[in-house]
Amino acid sequence: MTDTSAKYAGAAERWSEEAYADSVAYLRHRAELIVALGHPLEPGDRILDLACGDAGLADFLRPYEYIGVDASEEMVRAARARGARVELADLNDYEPPESVAATTCFRAIYYAGDRRAFFRRVAGYTEKKLVFDLNPRQYAVSEVRADLAAAGFDRVELRPFFVPQTRALPGPLAALLRAAEGSGPLARAALRVRFTYVVAASRVGWVGRPTA
């Protein structure tokens, strides 16, 4: 058993349902931003989800061709039991056999051994955009932007993500928080103490759909 597998041994089954207080609200909103932020995705587009865990996100991306990758054998087994197409691999080394429209990486960007090299690798097989979450209290946004630019991602959009991970909120309050994501200075102030950004990085000159 690898170190990564040992970390999740016994915890992979129902990981998404137990890792988030309201997994449906959390993963659905994440999927909405994957599709809409930056270059919009079209039904049938191929999405590569790096460090996918148990592939709980796949349930909310059904109009798209979902491919997951995770370094944990336990997580890969749990994801396949859900019916998701998932491969066992490290995000630092993996390259898909075909290009993808979008690559995602959530709660895992810190696994990149060399962030700039990781972005370059992803840029080599991603046609539309890279989407990931970023804690601005942990990483300087300016430094991440510079790494993305060095990898050829010259268009970067950031959207605050205000769905709590560990608390389930009443419907009206949850809707209010989602609306506040677009509130500009107020949203940026909230990010100084809590929550994360969702980042969509792409290339300005991209047109068309990915080739198979």
Protein Blocks (a to p, Z undefined) as FASTA:
>chain_A
ZZklmmmgoklgoklmmmpmblmlmmmmmmmmmmmgojaddehiacddehklnolmmmmm
mmpccddddfbfklmmmmmmnopacddddfklgccfbdcfbdcdehklmmpmblmlmmmm
mmmmpmkbccddddfklpcfklmmmmmmmnopabdcddddfbdfkbccdfklmmmmmmmm
mnojmmmmmmmmgccdddddddfklgcjddZZ
